[in-house]
Amino acid sequence: MTYISAIPFWNSAILPALFLSYGVLDGLALILTIGLFGGHVDIRAAETGSRWLLMINAFILTIYLWSATYMGPTGRQSVTELIKGRIAPVLWVGVILCGIIIPMGVSVTSYLVGAVSSPLLIMAIGCEMMGAVSLKYCILKGALYKPLIPR
């Protein structure tokens, strides 16, 4: 995606790291799902890894959006489109609320209580996966292109 120079929002070294960390988080969600349905998986370790990756992903996403504002006017406009424009509900509800806040809340609650509630964990896994899909949608759909021929 970085070879497409007409879309500055994609021209970042942080984007592969963001996609990779969300991919690993999806893998941990799959491991948690397998553990919930009788697989021999250490649910505590997978949940701890998920908790850390949620924080890391929130940090990487923040840095990515912040750095995209310095990619010229088209990059800044792409970030504005994500935060305030037509894609904003997908970002705020899908990525932030469902993809980060709800899974983090469930993970911290289960850590503090010391017990893993299966229905809450299933909800957190579903929300996390929906958040990962929403993030990819936001980045792919919210990126604006700069015209190759200036007006």
N, C-alpha and C positions, 0 to 999 in steps of 0.2 A: 504494500500500500504506500510505502514511502517513495516509490518511484513515480507516483502520480503527482507531478508538480502542480497541476491545476487545482488541487485540493490541499491547501496548506494545513488544514486541521489534521490531516493524516500524516504529515511530514514531521514526525517526532520520534525520537529514540525511546520515549517512555511508552508509546502505544504497544509495542510487542510485550513489554514487561507487564502492562496492564492486562492484556489479553491472556498472557501466560499465567498470571496470578489468579485471574478469574477461572481459567481452565483447571488449575490445581484445586481451587475451592470447589468447583463442580465435582471434581474427582473425590474430594473428601465427603461431599454430600452423598455421592453414590456409595462410598464405603459405609457411611452412617446408615443409609437405607438398607444395605446388605446386612449390617449388624443388627438392625431392628427386626429384620425378618428371619433371624435364626442363624446367620452366618457367624463364623468364628472371627470376630473383629473386636478389637479393643475400642469400645465406643467412647470411653473417656479420652483416650489419646486422639482419636479423630475429631472429637468435639473441641479439644484444646487447640489442635491445629487449625480448625475452622475459626475459632475465636481469634487467634492471632492473624490469620489470613484476612478476616473481615476488617480488622484494624489496618492492616497493611494495604488492603485494597482501597479503603476509604482515603488513606494518605496518598497513594499513587494516583487515584482519580482526582483528588484535589490539586496535586502538583501538575497533572496533565492539563486540567482545565485552566489553571493559572498560567502555565507556560504557553498554552495555545493563544492566550490573549496577546502575546508578544510575537506572533507569527504573521503580523501584518493586519491590515483592515479586514481581510476575508477570514482570517483565523479568529479575530476578535468578534466578528459578526456571527461566526459559527457558535462560539461560546454563548453569545447573547441569545441566539436562537434556541440553544439547549436550555438555558436558565430561565428565559422569559418568553420565548416564542412558542410556536406551535408544537414543539416537541417537549416543552417543559413539563407537562403532566406525566409523560412517560419517565422523564428523568427523576422528578421529585417523588412520584408514587412508586414507580416500578423499581428504579435503581436505589434511591436513597431510603425510602420507607420499607419496601418489601425486600430489597436486596441487602440492605445493611442494618437498618435499625431493628426490625423485627427479629432477624436471626441473632443479632448481637444481644438483644434483650432476652431472648430465650436461652442463649448460651450462658450469659452472666447469671440469670436466675437459676439455671440448673447447677452452675458452679457454686453459687452461694447457698442453695438449699442442700446440695450434695446428692440429689437424685435426678435422674433423667426421666421426664414424663414423655411417654411415647407419643401421645397426640400432639403435644407442643413441639416435640422434635420433628415430627412429620410435617407440621405446619411450617416450621423454620426451614426445613429442607426444601419444601415447595416454594416458599418465598425466596430463598436464596437462588434457586434455579431460575425463577421468574425474573429476579433482579439481574442475573447474568445475561439472560436473553435481552432484557430491556436495555442493558448497557450497550450491548453490541448493536442493537437497533438504533439507539441514540447516536452512537459514534458514526455509524454508516449512513443514517438518514439525515442527521443534523449537520453533516459536513457540507459546507457551501463551496462552490468552485469559483475561482477567479477567472475571468475571461482571458483566453490566450491572446486575443487581439484587443488592446486597450481602446476604449472609445474616445 
